[in-house]
Amino acid sequence: MRFALQTGEIESYTILSRQSVPNDKPIEEIVLLPSISRALVFSDKQIHFYTLPSLDVVSHQVIKPIRNVVTFAVDQRHLTRPAPSANSASHRNEAVDFCVMKRTSIALYSLRERLFYQKEIPLPDGPVILARRIGSSLCLADSKLYHLLNLETAEMFPILPLNQDGQSPNLPVEPFIIPTGDNDFLVVSWTGENGSMGIFLTTSGDPVRGTLTWSQHPISICVDYPHVAALLPNGAVEIHNIDSQDLVQVIPPPPEDSPVDRTRLVSTLMGYLVPSTRSSAKMRKVPVSLNRGSSSQSES
């Protein structure tokens, strides 16, 4: 659903358009590409293509959905390109590159007005759970290890295990791969009783800066340079400085009797735009039903 914030004395939000993905399957991820006015919507093992800001479906005669997708990764450098201004189309002709992880291979695509297939790279170690891309470097995680893949040479090498706990080697651990700049990633590994550690790696796989530590394995991580915010299972939010790795702030968990339940951190690449002179006053929670046809509301 696309909302518009009405400015003026009376606060109001208006739904401008509404779209449903085929087969009414849950949406797993939405990636916005403002520089080419497109949105990628991942649902039911398919990537669907929509226009921005109208959210109209791109005709299947122009771009067909990509099928048999496990996960995908758009080049981080291309994600941060701004939308062209009314008087400039400086980025509109620049393609956006992304990788599509399938069960046994990685397909490389380039997107402008049309979708261009580039090549496919075999996956020797099985399905990928998570992947992030910066330029020609793809950092990916399977069920056991983080890997770094050079998309130009197709060379891949392991970096770090997701779980370094020798006492519980088979304990499933959620992977995290977060781009922290134009040339480096943050990956998180469970170390056992000592908690988890975050390691910064260049796109070549070399360690850079120092390490971050958490007493628990985070359930959500966001980067707002120069800070990393991590939500821990106990509900606390810990904020580290990326450059010094110092713990600069701890937001304690909500009281036990609090209705607030912290489940995830969400960030935006270029901040929030509130078209109002009262800015922060306009940023408020609005109830949105998460189940069509249901009277129950969930704050979003």
MILUMLO-81861 format. One record per residue (C-alpha): residue number from 1; x, y, z. Coordinates in steps of 0.5 Angstrom, whole numbers, plus 2048, in hexadecimal, padded with zeros to 3 digits. Each point is the difference from the previous one (the first is absolute). Example, Ala and Ser with C-alpha at 12.3 -4.5 7.8 and 13.67 -1.06 7.14 Angstrom:
! residues 2
<r i="1" x="819" y="7F7" z="810"/>
<r i="2" x="802" y="807" z="7FE"/>
This chain:
! residues 300
<r i="1" x="800" y="800" z="800"/>
<r i="2" x="803" y="807" z="7FE"/>
<r i="3" x="7FE" y="806" z="805"/>
<r i="4" x="800" y="807" z="7FF"/>
<r i="5" x="801" y="805" z="806"/>
<r i="6" x="7FB" y="806" z="800"/>
<r i="7" x="803" y="806" z="802"/>
<r i="8" x="7FD" y="805" z="804"/>
<r i="9" x="7FC" y="801" z="806"/>
<r i="10" x="7FD" y="7FA" z="800"/>
<r i="11" x="804" y="7F9" z="800"/>
<r i="12" x="7FE" y="7FB" z="7FB"/>
<r i="13" x="802" y="7FA" z="7FC"/>
<r i="14" x="7FD" y="7FE" z="7FA"/>
<r i="15" x="801" y="7FA" z="7FC"/>
<r i="16" x="802" y="802" z="7F9"/>
<r i="17" x="801" y="7F9" z="7FD"/>
<r i="18" x="7FF" y="7F9" z="802"/>
<r i="19" x="803" y="7FA" z="7FC"/>
<r i="20" x="800" y="7F8" z="802"/>
<r i="21" x="806" y="7FB" z="7FE"/>
<r i="22" x="7FD" y="7FA" z="7FC"/>
<r i="23" x="7FD" y="7FA" z="803"/>
<r i="24" x="800" y="805" z="807"/>
<r i="25" x="806" y="7FD" z="803"/>
<r i="26" x="804" y="803" z="805"/>
<r i="27" x="805" y="805" z="7FE"/>
<r i="28" x="807" y="7FF" z="803"/>
<r i="29" x="804" y="806" z="7FE"/>
<r i="30" x="7FF" y="806" z="7FC"/>
<r i="31" x="806" y="804" z="7FD"/>
<r i="32" x="7FF" y="807" z="7FD"/>
<r i="33" x="804" y="803" z="7FB"/>
<r i="34" x="7FF" y="807" z="7FF"/>
<r i="35" x="805" y="802" z="7FB"/>
<r i="36" x="7FC" y="7FC" z="7FB"/>
<r i="37" x="7F9" y="800" z="803"/>
<r i="38" x="7FF" y="7F9" z="801"/>
<r i="39" x="7FF" y="7FB" z="806"/>
<r i="40" x="801" y="7F9" z="801"/>
<r i="41" x="7FB" y="7FC" z="804"/>
<r i="42" x="803" y="7F9" z="802"/>
<r i="43" x="7FA" y="7FB" z="801"/>
<r i="44" x="7FE" y="7F9" z="7FF"/>
<r i="45" x="807" y="7FE" z="7FE"/>
<r i="46" x="800" y="806" z="7FA"/>
<r i="47" x="802" y="807" z="7FF"/>
<r i="48" x="7FB" y="805" z="7FD"/>
<r i="49" x="801" y="806" z="7FD"/>
<r i="50" x="7FC" y="807" z="802"/>
<r i="51" x="801" y="807" z="7FE"/>
<r i="52" x="801" y="806" z="805"/>
<r i="53" x="7FC" y="803" z="803"/>
<r i="54" x="7FA" y="7FE" z="7FD"/>
<r i="55" x="801" y="7F8" z="801"/>
<r i="56" x="7FD" y="7FE" z="7FA"/>
<r i="57" x="802" y="7F9" z="7FD"/>
<r i="58" x="806" y="800" z="7FB"/>
<r i="59" x="7FC" y="7FD" z="7FA"/>
<r i="60" x="803" y="7F9" z="800"/>
<r i="61" x="801" y="801" z="7F8"/>
<r i="62" x="805" y="805" z="802"/>
<r i="63" x="803" y="7FC" z="806"/>
<r i="64" x="7FE" y="7F9" z="803"/>
<r i="65" x="800" y="7FE" z="807"/>
<r i="66" x="807" y="7FD" z="802"/>
<r i="67" x="7FE" y="7F9" z="803"/>
<r i="68" x="803" y="7FA" z="804"/>
<r i="69" x="803" y="806" z="805"/>
<r i="70" x="803" y="7FE" z="806"/>
<r i="71" x="803" y="807" z="802"/>
<r i="72" x="803" y="806" z="7FC"/>
<r i="73" x="805" y="806" z="801"/>
<r i="74" x="800" y="807" z="7FD"/>
<r i="75" x="806" y="803" z="7FF"/>
<r i="76" x="801" y="805" z="806"/>
<r i="77" x="803" y="805" z="7FC"/>
<r i="78" x="7FA" y="800" z="7FC"/>
<r i="79" x="7FB" y="800" z="805"/>
<r i="80" x="803" y="807" z="803"/>
<r i="81" x="7FF" y="804" z="7F9"/>
<r i="82" x="7FA" y="805" z="801"/>
<r i="83" x="7FA" y="801" z="7FC"/>
<r i="84" x="801" y="804" z="7FA"/>
<r i="85" x="7FE" y="808" z="801"/>
<r i="86" x="7FB" y="803" z="7FB"/>
<r i="87" x="805" y="803" z="7FD"/>
<r i="88" x="805" y="7FB" z="800"/>
<r i="89" x="801" y="7F9" z="7FD"/>
<r i="90" x="807" y="7FF" z="802"/>
<r i="91" x="7FF" y="7F9" z="803"/>
<r i="92" x="7FA" y="7FD" z="7FC"/>
<r i="93" x="804" y="7FD" z="7FA"/>
<r i="94" x="805" y="7FD" z="806"/>
<r i="95" x="7FE" y="7F8" z="800"/>
<r i="96" x="7FF" y="7FD" z="807"/>
<r i="97" x="803" y="7F9" z="801"/>
<r i="98" x="7FE" y="7FB" z="805"/>
<r i="99" x="801" y="7F8" z="801"/>
<r i="100" x="7FB" y="7FB" z="801"/>
<r i="101" x="801" y="7FA" z="804"/>
<r i="102" x="7FD" y="7FA" z="7FE"/>
<r i="103" x="801" y="7F9" z="803"/>
<r i="104" x="806" y="7FE" z="7FC"/>
<r i="105" x="802" y="806" z="7FC"/>
<r i="106" x="801" y="808" z="800"/>
<r i="107" x="7FD" y="804" z="7FB"/>
<r i="108" x="802" y="807" z="7FE"/>
<r i="109" x="7FC" y="805" z="7FD"/>
<r i="110" x="800" y="807" z="7FE"/>
<r i="111" x="7F9" y="805" z="800"/>
<r i="112" x="7FF" y="806" z="7FD"/>
<r i="113" x="7F9" y="800" z="7FC"/>
<r i="114" x="801" y="7F9" z="7FE"/>
<r i="115" x="803" y="7FA" z="804"/>
<r i="116" x="807" y="7FE" z="7FD"/>
<r i="117" x="803" y="7F9" z="802"/>
<r i="118" x="807" y="800" z="801"/>
<r i="119" x="803" y="7F9" z="802"/>
<r i="120" x="7FF" y="7FB" z="805"/>
<r i="121" x="805" y="7FD" z="805"/>
<r i="122" x="7FF" y="7F9" z="803"/>
<r i="123" x="7FF" y="7FF" z="808"/>
<r i="124" x="805" y="7FA" z="802"/>
<r i="125" x="7FE" y="800" z="807"/>
<r i="126" x="7F8" y="800" z="800"/>
<r i="127" x="7FB" y="806" z="801"/>
<r i="128" x="801" y="807" z="802"/>
<r i="129" x="7FC" y="802" z="806"/>
<r i="130" x="802" y="808" z="800"/>
<r i="131" x="805" y="804" z="7FB"/>
<r i="132" x="802" y="807" z="7FF"/>
<r i="133" x="804" y="803" z="7FB"/>
<r i="134" x="804" y="806" z="7FF"/>
<r i="135" x="803" y="801" z="7F9"/>
<r i="136" x="803" y="7FA" z="7FD"/>
<r i="137" x="800" y="7FD" z="807"/>
<r i="138" x="7FB" y="7FB" z="803"/>
<r i="139" x="800" y="7FE" z="807"/>
<r i="140" x="7FB" y="7FA" z="802"/>
<r i="141" x="7FE" y="7FB" z="805"/>
<r i="142" x="7FE" y="7F9" z="800"/>
<r i="143" x="7FE" y="7FC" z="806"/>
<r i="144" x="807" y="800" z="803"/>
<r i="145" x="805" y="805" z="7FD"/>
<r i="146" x="801" y="807" z="7FD"/>
<r i="147" x="803" y="800" z="7F9"/>
<r i="148" x="803" y="806" z="7FC"/>
<r i="149" x="7FE" y="7FF" z="7F8"/>
<r i="150" x="804" y="804" z="7FB"/>
<r i="151" x="7FA" y="801" z="7FA"/>
<r i="152" x="805" y="801" z="7FB"/>
<r i="153" x="805" y="7FA" z="801"/>
<r i="154" x="7FB" y="7FC" z="803"/>
<r i="155" x="805" y="7FE" z="806"/>
<r i="156" x="7FD" y="7FF" z="806"/>
<r i="157" x="803" y="7FE" z="807"/>
<r i="158" x="7FE" y="7FF" z="807"/>
<r i="159" x="800" y="806" z="805"/>
<r i="160" x="7FD" y="7FE" z="807"/>
<r i="161" x="7FC" y="7FB" z="803"/>
<r i="162" x="7F9" y="802" z="802"/>
<r i="163" x="801" y="7FC" z="807"/>
<r i="164" x="807" y="800" z="803"/>
<r i="165" x="7FD" y="7FC" z="806"/>
<r i="166" x="804" y="7FA" z="801"/>
<r i="167" x="7FB" y="7FD" z="805"/>
<r i="168" x="7FA" y="801" z="7FC"/>
<r i="169" x="802" y="800" z="7F9"/>
<r i="170" x="7FA" y="7FE" z="7FD"/>
<r i="171" x="7FC" y="806" z="803"/>
<r i="172" x="7FC" y="804" z="7FA"/>
<r i="173" x="802" y="807" z="800"/>
<r i="174" x="7FD" y="806" z="7FC"/>
<r i="175" x="805" y="803" z="7FC"/>
<r i="176" x="801" y="808" z="7FF"/>
<r i="177" x="804" y="803" z="7FA"/>
<r i="178" x="7FF" y="808" z="800"/>
<r i="179" x="804" y="804" z="7FC"/>
<r i="180" x="803" y="806" z="804"/>
<r i="181" x="803" y="804" z="7FA"/>
<r i="182" x="802" y="800" z="7F9"/>
<r i="183" x="805" y="7FA" z="801"/>
<r i="184" x="7FF" y="7FC" z="806"/>
<r i="185" x="7FB" y="7FC" z="804"/>
<r i="186" x="7FE" y="7FE" z="807"/>
<r i="187" x="7FF" y="7F8" z="801"/>
<r i="188" x="7FE" y="7FE" z="807"/>
<r i="189" x="802" y="7F9" z="803"/>
<r i="190" x="7FE" y="7FC" z="806"/>
<r i="191" x="805" y="7FF" z="805"/>
<r i="192" x="7FD" y="7FC" z="805"/>
<r i="193" x="800" y="802" z="808"/>
<r i="194" x="803" y="806" z="7FE"/>
<r i="195" x="7FA" y="802" z="7FB"/>
<r i="196" x="802" y="803" z="7F9"/>
<r i="197" x="805" y="804" z="7FC"/>
<r i="198" x="7FF" y="804" z="7FA"/>
<r i="199" x="806" y="801" z="7FC"/>
<r i="200" x="801" y="805" z="7FA"/>
<r i="201" x="803" y="7FD" z="7FA"/>
<r i="202" x="802" y="804" z="7F9"/>
<r i="203" x="7FD" y="7FE" z="7FA"/>
<r i="204" x="806" y="7FC" z="7FF"/>
<r i="205" x="7FF" y="7FC" z="806"/>
<r i="206" x="806" y="803" z="804"/>
<r i="207" x="7FE" y="802" z="808"/>
<r i="208" x="7FF" y="808" z="801"/>
<r i="209" x="7FF" y="804" z="806"/>
<r i="210" x="7FF" y="7FC" z="806"/>
<r i="211" x="7FA" y="7FB" z="803"/>
<r i="212" x="7FA" y="801" z="803"/>
<r i="213" x="7FD" y="7FC" z="806"/>
<r i="214" x="7F9" y="7FE" z="802"/>
<r i="215" x="7FE" y="7FC" z="806"/>
<r i="216" x="7FB" y="7FD" z="7FC"/>
<r i="217" x="7FF" y="7FF" z="7F9"/>
<r i="218" x="7FC" y="805" z="7FD"/>
<r i="219" x="7F9" y="7FF" z="7FD"/>
<r i="220" x="801" y="807" z="7FC"/>
<r i="221" x="805" y="805" z="7FE"/>
<r i="222" x="800" y="806" z="7FC"/>
<r i="223" x="806" y="805" z="7FE"/>
<r i="224" x="7FF" y="808" z="800"/>
<r i="225" x="807" y="802" z="7FF"/>
<r i="226" x="804" y="801" z="804"/>
<r i="227" x="7FC" y="7FB" z="805"/>
<r i="228" x="7FE" y="7F9" z="800"/>
<r i="229" x="7F9" y="7FF" z="804"/>
<r i="230" x="7FF" y="7F8" z="802"/>
<r i="231" x="7F9" y="7FE" z="803"/>
<r i="232" x="802" y="7FA" z="805"/>
<r i="233" x="7FB" y="7FA" z="802"/>
<r i="234" x="7FF" y="804" z="807"/>
<r i="235" x="7FD" y="806" z="7FD"/>
<r i="236" x="806" y="804" z="801"/>
<r i="237" x="803" y="805" z="7FA"/>
<r i="238" x="808" y="800" z="800"/>
<r i="239" x="803" y="806" z="7FC"/>
<r i="240" x="807" y="7FF" z="7FE"/>
<r i="241" x="805" y="805" z="7FC"/>
<r i="242" x="802" y="7FD" z="7FA"/>
<r i="243" x="807" y="804" z="800"/>
<r i="244" x="802" y="7FF" z="807"/>
<r i="245" x="7FB" y="7FA" z="801"/>
<r i="246" x="7FF" y="803" z="807"/>
<r i="247" x="7F9" y="7FE" z="803"/>
<r i="248" x="7FD" y="807" z="800"/>
<r i="249" x="7F9" y="7FF" z="803"/>
<r i="250" x="7FB" y="7FB" z="803"/>
<r i="251" x="7F9" y="800" z="7FF"/>
<r i="252" x="7FD" y="7FC" z="806"/>
<r i="253" x="7FB" y="7FB" z="7FE"/>
<r i="254" x="7F8" y="802" z="801"/>
<r i="255" x="7FD" y="7FF" z="807"/>
<r i="256" x="7FD" y="7F9" z="801"/>
<r i="257" x="7F9" y="803" z="800"/>
<r i="258" x="801" y="804" z="7FA"/>
<r i="259" x="7FC" y="7FF" z="7FA"/>
<r i="260" x="806" y="802" z="7FC"/>
<r i="261" x="803" y="7FA" z="7FD"/>
<r i="262" x="807" y="801" z="7FC"/>
<r i="263" x="800" y="7FB" z="7FA"/>
<r i="264" x="804" y="803" z="7FB"/>
<r i="265" x="805" y="806" z="7FE"/>
<r i="266" x="7FE" y="804" z="7F9"/>
<r i="267" x="805" y="805" z="7FD"/>
<r i="268" x="7FF" y="804" z="7F9"/>
<r i="269" x="806" y="801" z="7FC"/>
<r i="270" x="7FF" y="808" z="7FF"/>
<r i="271" x="7FC" y="801" z="806"/>
<r i="272" x="7F8" y="802" z="801"/>
<r i="273" x="7FD" y="806" z="7FC"/>
<r i="274" x="7FA" y="803" z="803"/>
<r i="275" x="7FD" y="805" z="7FC"/>
<r i="276" x="7FE" y="805" z="805"/>
<r i="277" x="803" y="806" z="804"/>
<r i="278" x="7FE" y="7FC" z="807"/>
<r i="279" x="804" y="7FA" z="7FD"/>
<r i="280" x="801" y="7FC" z="807"/>
<r i="281" x="7F9" y="801" z="802"/>
<r i="282" x="7FD" y="7FD" z="7FA"/>
<r i="283" x="804" y="7FA" z="801"/>
<r i="284" x="7FB" y="7FC" z="804"/>
<r i="285" x="7FE" y="7F8" z="800"/>
<r i="286" x="7FA" y="7FF" z="7FC"/>
<r i="287" x="7FC" y="7F9" z="801"/>
<r i="288" x="800" y="7FC" z="7F9"/>
<r i="289" x="7FC" y="7F9" z="800"/>
<r i="290" x="805" y="7FB" z="7FE"/>
<r i="291" x="7FB" y="7FB" z="7FE"/>
<r i="292" x="7FB" y="802" z="7FB"/>
<r i="293" x="7F9" y="7FF" z="802"/>
<r i="294" x="802" y="800" z="808"/>
<r i="295" x="7FD" y="805" z="804"/>
<r i="296" x="807" y="7FF" z="805"/>
<r i="297" x="805" y="806" z="7FF"/>
<r i="298" x="807" y="800" z="801"/>
<r i="299" x="804" y="806" z="801"/>
<r i="300" x="805" y="801" z="7FA"/>
